[in-house]
Amino acid sequence: SAQIADLQQKLLDADNGDRAKQRWDSIATILEAKCALKYLLGELVSSKVQESKLQSGLQQSQASCSDVQKMLMEERNHIAELEAEFQNQILVQEQQHQDKV
């Protein structure tokens, strides 16, 4: 029964795929062609709107990424400066300790 159910599902899936193709192949009148063209143009407009939204989001993300990279470089430079200053303080402390000793 499981195999039968699986085969029935495969037949339904194949039938649905064939129906979509048959719809486009069976356009016979100008009215049907107009409806199909109207549908396709609507899908095209929807796709273009979605593309522009995604493009805008991508540009915003790239700008944000660039800003974060700049901040990261600034922080790295600041840390390097602090580390150099800390090393200098250690040297001064060691010299003072040596002088005391």
Backbone bond lengths (Angstrom), bond angles and torsions (degrees), N, CA, C in turn:
res aa  C-N    CA-C-N  psi(-1)  N-CA   C-N-CA  omega(-1)  CA-C   N-CA-C  phi
1 S - - - 1.467 - - 1.528 110.95 -
2 A 1.335 116.29 -32.67 1.468 119.25 177.87 1.521 110.24 -67.11
3 Q 1.331 116.09 -39.58 1.466 119.53 178.42 1.520 110.93 -65.99
4 I 1.310 116.45 -39.17 1.468 120.83 179.03 1.527 109.87 -64.19
5 A 1.336 116.68 -44.83 1.464 120.36 179.11 1.527 110.44 -62.59
6 D 1.332 116.21 -38.81 1.471 119.96 178.74 1.518 110.95 -65.13
7 L 1.321 116.85 -43.96 1.470 120.80 178.55 1.532 111.39 -64.45
8 Q 1.347 116.52 -40.16 1.467 119.82 177.84 1.529 110.86 -62.15
9 Q 1.343 116.84 -41.00 1.468 120.57 178.89 1.524 110.38 -64.54
10 K 1.337 116.54 -41.19 1.470 119.74 178.11 1.519 110.91 -62.69
11 L 1.319 117.10 -39.53 1.469 120.52 177.91 1.524 111.34 -64.37
12 L 1.346 116.79 -41.80 1.465 120.51 178.46 1.527 111.06 -63.21
13 D 1.339 116.32 -43.15 1.465 120.10 179.53 1.525 110.92 -63.81
14 A 1.319 117.30 -42.80 1.459 120.85 179.58 1.520 110.23 -65.91
15 D 1.327 116.39 -39.13 1.461 121.06 -179.98 1.526 111.14 -64.36
16 N 1.346 117.63 -40.98 1.460 120.97 178.91 1.522 111.05 -64.48
17 G 1.325 117.39 -40.03 1.462 120.57 177.88 1.520 111.50 -65.08
18 D 1.324 115.94 -39.35 1.465 120.06 179.36 1.520 111.32 -69.45
19 R 1.322 117.84 -35.47 1.465 120.72 179.77 1.522 112.00 -61.29
20 A 1.328 116.40 -43.51 1.466 119.23 -179.85 1.519 109.89 -61.72
21 K 1.317 116.51 -42.23 1.463 119.89 179.36 1.520 110.34 -67.20
22 Q 1.322 117.06 -40.46 1.461 120.61 -179.47 1.523 111.53 -65.12
23 R 1.340 117.32 -34.33 1.470 119.47 177.73 1.513 110.59 -59.07
24 W 1.335 116.12 -46.65 1.463 119.25 -178.10 1.527 110.59 -70.71
25 D 1.320 116.91 -34.83 1.465 120.19 179.91 1.523 112.29 -73.80
26 S 1.329 117.21 -22.80 1.461 119.78 -174.76 1.524 113.50 -94.75
27 I 1.328 118.52 10.32 1.469 119.97 177.44 1.524 107.74 -67.37
28 A 1.328 115.02 119.23 1.463 119.25 -173.91 1.520 113.00 -121.21
29 T 1.327 117.69 -23.46 1.462 118.76 -175.70 1.522 110.25 -114.87
30 I 1.311 114.55 163.41 1.453 120.77 177.95 1.534 109.90 -63.55
31 L 1.319 116.81 -37.89 1.464 120.85 179.61 1.529 110.62 -62.02
32 E 1.320 116.95 -44.14 1.457 120.17 177.37 1.526 110.76 -63.89
33 A 1.319 116.30 -39.38 1.467 120.58 179.34 1.527 109.91 -65.17
34 K 1.333 116.57 -40.96 1.463 120.10 177.85 1.519 111.01 -62.46
35 C 1.309 116.54 -43.85 1.474 120.59 178.91 1.527 110.52 -62.60
36 A 1.314 116.21 -43.15 1.465 119.85 179.55 1.526 110.36 -65.16
37 L 1.327 116.50 -41.79 1.455 120.99 178.89 1.523 110.91 -64.80
38 K 1.331 116.69 -41.40 1.463 120.84 177.57 1.524 110.41 -61.24
39 Y 1.319 116.18 -43.18 1.464 120.91 178.31 1.526 110.54 -62.38
40 L 1.322 116.36 -46.24 1.473 120.12 -178.73 1.524 111.34 -64.38
41 L 1.328 117.42 -39.47 1.462 119.85 178.02 1.524 111.02 -66.06
42 G 1.315 116.60 -38.24 1.467 120.31 175.88 1.519 110.91 -61.71
43 E 1.321 116.62 -43.15 1.465 120.93 177.50 1.525 111.02 -64.14
44 L 1.335 116.66 -38.26 1.462 120.73 178.41 1.528 110.82 -63.52
45 V 1.323 116.57 -45.99 1.467 120.81 179.13 1.529 109.98 -61.64
46 S 1.319 115.61 -44.57 1.461 119.66 179.10 1.527 110.93 -60.93
47 S 1.309 116.67 -41.43 1.468 120.59 179.19 1.524 111.01 -65.83
48 K 1.321 116.93 -40.71 1.466 120.31 179.55 1.529 110.89 -64.87
49 V 1.327 116.92 -41.24 1.467 120.64 178.02 1.524 109.64 -62.60
50 Q 1.324 115.90 -45.35 1.464 120.20 179.31 1.529 110.53 -62.69
51 E 1.329 116.75 -40.68 1.464 120.52 178.70 1.521 110.95 -62.46
52 S 1.322 116.90 -43.31 1.466 119.08 -178.82 1.525 111.02 -66.84
53 K 1.337 117.49 -37.10 1.466 120.35 176.55 1.524 110.38 -63.55
54 L 1.319 116.34 -44.33 1.465 120.15 179.89 1.530 111.02 -65.74
55 Q 1.329 116.47 -39.35 1.460 120.55 178.81 1.526 110.29 -63.50
56 S 1.319 116.01 -42.75 1.462 120.43 178.38 1.526 110.76 -62.83
57 G 1.318 116.19 -44.17 1.460 120.36 177.42 1.514 111.95 -61.64
58 L 1.317 116.42 -39.08 1.464 120.68 178.07 1.519 111.29 -64.21
59 Q 1.324 116.88 -43.45 1.462 120.17 179.06 1.529 111.13 -63.87
60 Q 1.318 116.69 -40.75 1.460 120.03 177.47 1.524 111.00 -64.10
61 S 1.321 116.24 -41.09 1.467 119.99 179.01 1.519 111.01 -65.54
62 Q 1.338 116.70 -39.10 1.462 120.03 178.85 1.525 110.34 -65.47
63 A 1.320 117.49 -41.41 1.461 120.58 178.42 1.520 110.35 -64.46
64 S 1.312 116.34 -42.18 1.459 120.54 178.57 1.522 110.53 -63.80
65 C 1.301 117.25 -41.81 1.464 122.05 178.67 1.524 110.17 -62.55
66 S 1.309 116.43 -41.83 1.465 120.85 178.80 1.525 110.49 -62.36
67 D 1.322 116.54 -43.30 1.468 120.83 178.13 1.524 111.27 -61.88
68 V 1.312 116.31 -43.04 1.458 120.42 -179.61 1.528 110.19 -65.53
69 Q 1.334 117.07 -38.77 1.459 119.97 178.44 1.532 110.80 -64.66
70 K 1.333 116.76 -39.90 1.465 119.93 177.22 1.528 110.40 -62.57
71 M 1.333 116.45 -45.33 1.462 120.02 179.17 1.522 110.79 -61.61
72 L 1.325 116.05 -40.61 1.455 120.27 179.45 1.526 111.09 -62.29
73 M 1.325 117.42 -43.79 1.470 120.81 178.36 1.524 110.83 -63.43
74 E 1.330 116.65 -41.43 1.464 119.97 177.92 1.525 110.80 -62.06
75 E 1.329 116.47 -42.90 1.457 120.16 179.86 1.528 110.97 -66.04
76 R 1.318 116.87 -39.14 1.464 119.97 177.62 1.528 110.81 -63.13
77 N 1.323 115.67 -43.07 1.460 119.28 177.92 1.525 110.94 -62.45
78 H 1.333 115.69 -42.76 1.465 120.49 179.49 1.536 110.14 -62.50
79 I 1.324 116.46 -43.21 1.468 120.28 178.79 1.524 110.41 -63.10
80 A 1.328 117.22 -40.78 1.469 120.42 178.61 1.523 110.42 -62.61
81 E 1.344 116.99 -40.89 1.465 120.59 177.53 1.531 110.84 -63.59
82 L 1.326 116.87 -45.23 1.460 120.73 178.68 1.521 111.38 -62.51
83 E 1.326 115.84 -39.86 1.457 119.33 179.60 1.528 111.18 -65.45
84 A 1.337 116.33 -41.21 1.465 119.66 177.25 1.529 110.60 -63.48
85 E 1.320 116.24 -42.18 1.470 120.55 178.18 1.529 110.25 -63.35
86 F 1.306 116.82 -41.17 1.458 121.51 178.83 1.528 110.52 -63.63
87 Q 1.320 116.98 -42.83 1.463 120.66 177.88 1.533 111.09 -62.06
88 N 1.337 116.83 -39.93 1.459 120.76 176.71 1.524 110.91 -62.88
89 Q 1.332 116.38 -42.24 1.461 119.71 178.50 1.530 111.13 -63.57
90 I 1.327 116.13 -38.54 1.463 119.57 177.60 1.532 110.03 -62.69
91 L 1.336 116.30 -44.06 1.466 119.65 179.03 1.524 111.19 -61.32
92 V 1.332 116.24 -43.30 1.470 120.34 179.52 1.522 109.19 -62.50
93 Q 1.334 116.73 -44.86 1.466 120.52 179.43 1.534 110.86 -62.24
94 E 1.317 116.83 -41.16 1.461 119.48 178.59 1.531 111.64 -65.31
95 Q 1.334 115.85 -40.58 1.465 119.07 178.60 1.526 110.64 -64.76
96 Q 1.336 115.95 -42.02 1.453 118.96 178.03 1.515 111.58 -63.53
97 H 1.312 115.38 -38.66 1.456 119.37 178.61 1.538 110.40 -65.95
98 Q 1.338 115.60 -43.04 1.457 119.61 177.81 1.534 111.68 -60.75
99 D 1.338 114.39 -41.04 1.479 118.53 178.49 1.524 110.51 -63.60
100 K 1.314 118.43 -40.38 1.453 122.22 179.35 1.542 110.83 -66.06
101 V 1.299 113.89 -38.71 1.467 118.50 -178.63 1.519 108.12 -69.93
